[in-house]
Amino acid sequence: MKTKNLYMELKSQFHKDNHVNFILSVIGAFLSGTMCMGISWILGELLDTASGKGNHSITDLLWISLAVSVFYLFASFLNYYAKPRYIKKAKRNYKETLFRKLTGKNITSFRSENTATYLSALTNDCNTIEADYLDKEFWFVYRVSSFFCALALMLFYSPLLTAVAVGVTFVPLLISLMSGKKLAHNEVTVSERNKSFTATISDCLNGFSVVKSFRAEQAVSGLFSKENAKLENSKFRKSRLRIFIEALSSLSGMSAQFAVFFTGSYLALSGKGLSAGNVLMFVNLMNFVISPVAELPGLLAARKASRALIEKIAASLEKSSYTGGDAELPKLSDGISFKDVSFSYEEGKEVLHDISVDFEAGKSYAIVGSSGSGKSTLLNLILSCACGAGYTGEISWDNEDLKKYSSDSLFDQVASIQQNVFVFNSSINDNITMFRDFPEEKVREAVTRANLSGLISERGSNYLCGENGSGLSGGEKQRISIARSLLKDSSVLLADEITSALDSQTAYKISSDILDLKDITRVVVTHSLDEKLMKRYDRILVMKNGRIEEQGTFDELMAKRKYFHALFTAECLSM
């Protein structure tokens, strides 16, 4: 039900604040469709008048032709004015709502998904929806109106010949009905291939440095070529099917026109009440009868395929969209507690086992251990638990179950810094404030506490950072991330291996900057066991195989001469 509601909400965006443009576009398409009667009638009358059997003079027909032309210009103006505006507004509404829903997903569900799904939905699928849904709405109105207008005029002049015309349109109708489902299937297949192709491009570009390091250019080019071939083959099959259907429809339509022409000619020569002009009019009107019949199932199939694309992205947006409780999370005053917490990414495969630990407010904690010991998972659970992350046990905030609080308020109170800090191609100031308005004094304070004053003095707060921060060093990007966290007055700062890609001097300075912060709880996952830094943490948690093997201060853990002592000694020997 949620997916259906979300689908309806997305689809409703096409007409949101867009009704006037839609109605004008429909009127323009309808008026254009009625032109077939006037044009066909004028052609028939001109032929009869030229042969001396007409009921109107050339002058009368000229004035009627001018009136029809003015009418057509008016219909064209409505299409020119309203249709592009309608499609522009509809696509903007749809994409902005889709993106807003996407950014509203919780971190846990987003991390488990393929971002190519959303890249494809916002690019390739949107283009398909524009071409096969939005634009086809008015083509549908045009074809239906031209069909009924042509049929009405044909019935007025000769019910018998009209019956013949309707009979011979059965073949193109049958072809269209049989092909519609296949076309819809091919459209969905192309969408899936687009998604896979987009994911491949993203992987290749994001892993460019790895590709170059391992001289894997040829292998990656082969992977790209394989996905590209799959995509183009699916497009080829769709295009070939469409051309085949159009050829059959054209052939059957041409045959139907010949049938009407010869039947009409026979009736005219036999004196059955038809003139040569009437026969020409019928033949011309047949275009407006056959084309809608041939195209309508394809139009409906294309619309159905477009709706399937909207349904698909609605299902992805709705998936795991749990946003926690309704309560507002207060500023941390006591601490965060884990009690008998276990967690699994996959059923039956626990990665954390019976974790019990307290993080006191305002203190600093280091989480250390070998790779795969569960350090990052433990850290991420703090952010994920209010977002529906599946775990057993209890995680509490100031002695209250964290699940009762909304995820939005959790993100207000908890700031997270990752190893790869994302920096927008905008100014340093925009990247610190994340495009929000803050008092200038508060921004300056955050800049000072994050040790960014030197960078801003050197380059200025309006310095453009480049795509993903290409104009900044790794340490500068990390300090921007720290400043962001300070600016939003978070109670807790989580840092996950943020110095692993930095040189030792920069890594030490960044870690020291975090430890210098006051009035904020700091939980840092780190692979570095630098003695000077370790001694500054209020507590060190040592993890092994998904459990907290031991915990204490640096001196306490070294005195025990157990697992931490072994890790520290091994790192010292490797240096």
SVG drawing of the C-alpha trace seen along z (x, -y; Angstrom):
<svg xmlns="http://www.w3.org/2000/svg" viewBox="-27 -37 87 56">
<polyline fill="none" stroke="black" stroke-width="0.4" points="0.0,0.0 2.9,-2.4 4.4,-1.8 1.1,-2.4 0.6,-5.7 4.2,-6.8 3.6,-5.9 0.4,-8.0 2.3,-10.9 5.0,-10.8 2.6,-10.6 0.5,-13.5 3.6,-15.7 3.0,-16.0 -0.1,-18.1 0.9,-19.9 0.5,-23.7 0.4,-22.7 -3.3,-22.3 -3.7,-25.4 -0.8,-24.3 -2.2,-20.8 -5.7,-21.9 -4.5,-24.3 -2.3,-21.6 -5.2,-19.2 -7.4,-21.8 -4.6,-22.5 -4.2,-18.7 -8.0,-18.3 -8.3,-21.2 -5.4,-19.9 -7.1,-16.6 -10.3,-18.1 -8.4,-19.6 -8.6,-16.3 -12.3,-16.9 -11.8,-20.4 -8.8,-19.5 -10.3,-16.3 -13.6,-18.0 -11.9,-20.8 -9.9,-18.4 -13.0,-16.5 -14.9,-19.6 -12.1,-21.0 -12.0,-17.9 -15.8,-18.0 -15.7,-21.7 -12.8,-21.2 -14.8,-18.4 -17.9,-20.7 -19.9,-18.7 -19.2,-20.7 -21.6,-22.7 -19.2,-25.5 -17.2,-28.0 -13.4,-28.2 -13.7,-31.5 -15.9,-30.0 -13.4,-27.1 -10.6,-29.6 -12.2,-31.5 -13.0,-28.3 -9.4,-27.2 -8.2,-30.5 -10.6,-30.0 -9.3,-26.5 -5.7,-27.8 -6.4,-30.4 -8.1,-27.7 -5.0,-25.5 -2.6,-28.4 -4.6,-29.0 -4.4,-25.3 -0.6,-25.3 -0.1,-28.4 -1.8,-26.7 0.6,-23.7 3.6,-26.0 2.7,-28.0 1.4,-25.4 2.9,-22.0 6.6,-22.8 5.6,-24.6 3.6,-21.7 6.4,-19.1 9.0,-21.4 7.0,-21.9 6.0,-18.2 9.5,-17.0 10.8,-19.5 8.1,-18.5 8.7,-14.8 12.5,-14.9 12.5,-17.2 10.0,-15.1 11.9,-12.0 15.2,-13.5 13.5,-14.8 12.2,-11.3 15.6,-9.9 17.3,-12.2 14.6,-11.4 15.7,-7.7 17.6,-6.5 21.3,-5.8 21.0,-2.1 18.7,-1.4 20.6,-3.7 23.9,-2.0 22.4,1.3 21.1,0.1 22.6,-0.3 22.9,-4.1 22.7,-3.3 19.0,-2.7 18.5,-6.3 21.0,-7.6 19.0,-5.8 15.7,-6.9 16.7,-10.6 18.3,-10.5 17.4,-7.7 14.0,-6.8 13.0,-10.5 13.7,-10.9 11.6,-7.8 8.7,-9.1 8.9,-12.4 8.8,-10.8 6.4,-7.9 4.1,-9.4 4.0,-13.1 4.4,-13.9 2.2,-10.9 -0.7,-12.3 -1.4,-14.9 -0.5,-12.7 -3.2,-10.3 -5.7,-13.2 -4.8,-14.2 -5.2,-10.7 -8.5,-10.0 -10.1,-13.3 -8.9,-12.8 -10.3,-9.2 -13.8,-10.2 -14.0,-13.3 -12.9,-11.3 -15.4,-8.5 -18.2,-11.0 -17.7,-12.7 -17.4,-9.3 -20.7,-8.1 -22.3,-11.3 -21.4,-10.8 -21.6,-7.0 -22.4,-4.5 -21.7,-1.6 -18.2,-2.7 -17.6,-3.5 -18.5,0.1 -15.9,1.3 -13.3,-1.1 -13.9,0.1 -13.7,3.7 -10.3,3.4 -8.8,1.7 -9.1,5.0 -5.6,6.2 -3.6,3.1 -5.6,3.2 -4.7,6.9 -1.0,6.2 -0.9,3.4 -2.7,5.3 -0.3,8.3 2.8,6.1 1.8,3.7 2.8,6.1 6.1,7.0 7.0,3.3 6.3,2.6 8.5,5.6 11.3,4.3 11.1,0.8 11.5,2.2 14.4,4.3 16.1,1.2 15.6,-0.6 17.3,2.3 20.2,2.3 20.6,-1.4 20.8,-1.0 23.5,1.7 25.4,-0.4 25.2,-3.5 26.5,-1.4 29.5,-0.2 30.4,-3.8 30.2,-4.9 32.4,-2.0 35.0,-2.6 35.3,-6.3 35.3,-6.0 37.9,-3.3 40.1,-5.1 43.2,-5.3 42.9,-1.6 42.5,-0.8 45.7,-2.7 47.6,-1.3 47.0,2.3 47.2,1.6 43.7,3.0 42.7,0.6 42.2,3.4 40.1,5.5 37.9,2.5 37.5,1.6 36.3,5.1 33.8,4.8 32.6,1.5 32.3,2.9 30.3,5.9 27.8,3.7 27.6,1.3 26.9,4.2 24.1,5.4 22.5,2.0 22.8,1.3 21.5,4.8 18.4,4.3 17.9,0.9 18.5,2.6 15.8,5.3 13.3,2.6 14.1,0.5 13.9,3.4 10.5,4.5 9.1,1.0 10.3,0.7 8.8,4.2 5.5,3.2 5.4,-0.1 6.2,1.6 3.4,4.1 1.0,1.4 1.9,-0.7 1.5,2.2 -1.9,3.2 -2.9,-0.5 -2.0,-0.9 -3.9,2.2 -6.9,0.8 -6.7,-2.5 -6.6,-0.6 -9.7,1.4 -11.6,-1.8 -10.4,-3.6 -11.5,-0.8 -14.8,-0.2 -15.5,-4.0 -14.6,-4.2 -17.0,-1.3 -19.8,-3.0 -19.1,-6.3 -19.1,-4.8 -22.2,-2.8 -24.1,-5.9 -24.5,-4.9 -24.5,-8.6 -20.8,-9.1 -18.8,-11.6 -15.1,-11.4 -14.4,-14.1 -16.2,-12.0 -14.0,-9.0 -10.8,-11.2 -12.1,-12.6 -12.7,-9.0 -9.2,-7.9 -7.7,-10.9 -9.8,-10.4 -8.7,-6.7 -5.3,-8.0 -6.9,-9.4 -8.8,-6.2 -6.0,-3.7 -3.2,-5.6 -5.0,-5.9 -6.0,-2.2 -2.4,-1.2 -0.7,-3.4 -3.2,-3.4 -2.1,0.0 1.6,-1.1 0.8,-4.4 -1.0,-2.6 1.9,-0.1 4.4,-2.9 2.4,-4.6 2.2,-1.4 5.9,-0.9 6.5,-4.4 4.1,-3.8 6.1,-0.6 9.3,-2.8 7.5,-5.1 6.3,-2.0 9.8,-0.6 11.4,-3.7 8.5,-4.1 9.3,-0.6 13.0,-1.5 12.2,-4.7 9.7,-2.9 12.1,-0.1 13.3,-0.3 12.1,-3.8 11.7,-3.5 12.3,-6.9 12.2,-6.0 9.8,-7.2 8.3,-10.6 10.2,-12.0 12.8,-14.7 16.3,-13.6 17.6,-15.9 21.3,-17.0 23.3,-14.2 23.8,-14.9 24.5,-11.5 25.7,-9.1 25.0,-6.4 24.7,-2.8 24.9,0.5 23.4,3.5 23.8,7.0 23.7,5.7 24.2,8.2 23.9,7.4 23.8,9.3 23.9,8.0 22.7,11.4 20.5,13.8 22.5,16.3 25.8,14.4 26.4,12.2 29.2,9.6 28.6,8.1 28.1,10.4 26.7,9.2 28.2,5.8 27.8,3.9 29.5,0.5 28.9,-3.0 30.0,-6.2 29.9,-9.0 28.9,-12.5 31.8,-14.8 34.5,-12.1 36.6,-10.7 36.8,-7.1 39.0,-5.2 37.8,-1.9 40.7,0.2 41.2,3.8 42.2,5.8 40.4,5.5 37.0,7.1 36.7,7.0 33.5,5.0 34.8,1.5 32.9,-0.4 29.8,1.7 29.7,0.7 30.1,-2.9 27.5,-2.8 24.9,-1.3 24.7,-4.5 23.5,-6.3 21.5,-3.4 19.6,-2.2 16.9,-4.9 16.5,-4.1 15.3,-0.6 18.6,1.3 17.9,4.9 19.7,5.7 19.0,7.4 19.6,5.9 19.2,2.2 20.9,-1.0 19.9,-3.9 20.5,-7.7 20.4,-9.2 18.8,-5.9 16.0,-6.1 15.7,-3.6 17.1,-5.3 14.4,-3.7 11.7,-6.0 13.4,-9.0 13.1,-10.2 16.0,-9.7 15.9,-13.4 16.6,-14.5 19.3,-11.8 21.1,-13.3 20.9,-16.7 22.6,-15.4 25.1,-13.0 27.7,-14.1 29.6,-11.6 33.0,-12.0 34.0,-9.3 37.4,-8.5 36.2,-9.9 34.8,-13.3 32.5,-14.5 33.1,-18.1 30.8,-19.8 32.2,-21.9 31.3,-25.0 33.0,-27.5 34.7,-26.5 32.0,-28.5 29.2,-26.6 30.8,-23.3 31.2,-24.2 27.6,-25.5 26.2,-22.9 24.4,-25.7 22.5,-26.8 22.4,-30.2 24.3,-30.5 25.4,-33.6 28.8,-34.8 30.2,-34.6 29.2,-31.0 30.9,-30.1 34.1,-31.8 34.1,-29.9 33.7,-26.6 36.4,-27.5 38.8,-28.4 38.0,-25.2 38.5,-23.1 41.9,-24.8 40.7,-26.0 41.7,-29.7 45.0,-29.2 43.3,-27.8 40.7,-30.6 43.3,-33.3 45.3,-31.8 42.5,-31.2 39.5,-33.0 36.1,-31.5 34.8,-31.8 37.5,-29.6 35.9,-26.9 36.8,-23.5 36.6,-21.6 34.7,-18.4 34.6,-16.3 37.2,-18.7 39.9,-18.2 41.3,-21.6 41.9,-20.6 44.2,-18.2 42.9,-15.3 43.6,-17.0 41.8,-20.2 38.7,-18.2 38.7,-16.5 38.9,-19.8 35.9,-21.0 34.1,-17.9 35.0,-18.7 33.8,-22.3 30.5,-21.1 29.9,-19.0 30.8,-21.8 28.6,-24.2 25.4,-22.2 26.1,-21.8 26.1,-18.1 26.3,-16.2 28.3,-13.4 31.0,-13.2 31.7,-9.8 34.9,-9.4 35.5,-6.3 39.1,-5.7 39.3,-9.3 43.1,-9.5 43.9,-6.2 44.5,-7.9 46.5,-10.8 50.3,-11.1 51.4,-10.5 52.0,-14.2 48.5,-15.3 46.9,-12.3 48.4,-13.1 47.3,-16.7 43.7,-15.8 43.4,-13.3 44.8,-15.8 42.3,-18.5 39.4,-16.1 40.8,-15.3 41.1,-19.1 37.4,-19.6 35.4,-20.3 31.8,-19.7 31.2,-17.0 31.4,-13.2 33.9,-11.8 34.0,-8.2 36.8,-7.4 37.5,-4.3 41.3,-4.2 43.9,-1.9 46.7,-4.1 48.0,-3.3 50.2,-6.3 51.1,-6.4 50.8,-10.1 47.3,-10.1 46.2,-6.9 47.1,-8.3 44.8,-11.3 41.6,-9.2 39.5,-8.8 38.8,-5.1 40.0,-2.7 37.7,0.2 39.6,3.1 37.6,5.3 38.2,8.8 35.9,11.1 32.9,8.9 33.3,8.6 34.9,6.0 37.9,8.0 39.0,5.4 38.7,1.7 40.4,-0.9 42.9,-3.7 46.2,-3.3 48.2,-2.7 45.6,-0.2 45.6,1.8 49.3,1.9 49.6,3.0 47.3,6.0 49.7,7.1 46.9,8.8 45.4,8.2 45.9,4.5 49.5,4.8 50.1,7.3 48.5,5.0 50.5,2.0 53.8,4.0 53.1,5.4 52.6,1.9 55.7,0.6 57.8,3.4 56.4,2.7 57.4,-1.0"/>
</svg>
